[in-house]
Amino acid sequence: MVEIRNWLKRDNLKGFLVALSTLVEYRFDSSDWDAVEAGLEPGGDDSSWFTYPLVGQAAFQVAISKHEEEGDIDVKVSADGAGAGPCLGEQVRAVWMVFNRFEIAADVDLLD
């Protein structure tokens, strides 16, 4: 089981999820992004986290904090061992590093 928790620039979330999806060969599209945006809206439930699955060759469970602080959010990524290669954790860490160190365009185009 791979589990990583760290902060992420809120504006980089969309690109980060697209990159994570690529790691597990899941096609993240506009309907996925719409679901994430809706899940992060304040409202109905009292939960401070929104969870979204990315399921392809392996499965990620991505939990995103609904609370933003100075443009940053907390994100937890966990992958179950089934289908996950031995380097998956390191790949997630590398993606995380890129999306924390660089400003990625918030309007990442999704191919539908």
C-alpha positions, 0 to 999 in steps of 0.5 A, a space after each residue: 500500500 502506497 500512501 502519501 500526504 502533503 500540501 499542493 498549490 490549489 491552482 495545480 490540482 487539475 494538472 496534478 490529477 491528470 498526471 496521477 491518472 496517467 500513472 495508473 492509465 486512467 483517462 481523466 476528463 472533463 466529467 472527472 474534473 467537474 465532479 472534483 470541483 463539485 465535491 470541493 464546494 462548501 455545502 451539504 456534508 460536514 466532511 472537511 475532505 473530498 475523496 475521488 477514485 482514479 482507477 486504471 491498471 492500479 487504483 488511487 484514492 485521492 482525498 482533497 481537503 476542502 479547506 484552502 490556506 493561502 492558495 494551498 490545500 492538503 492532499 492524500 493519495 493512497 494506492 492499493 497494492 493490486 496492480 501497483 508496480 514497485 515504483 508507484 510511490 516514487 512516481 507519485 512523489 516525483 509528480 508531487 514535486 513537480 506540481 509543488 515547485 512550478 506554477 502549472 496553468 490552472 486551465 489545463 486542457 482535458 482531452 475528451 
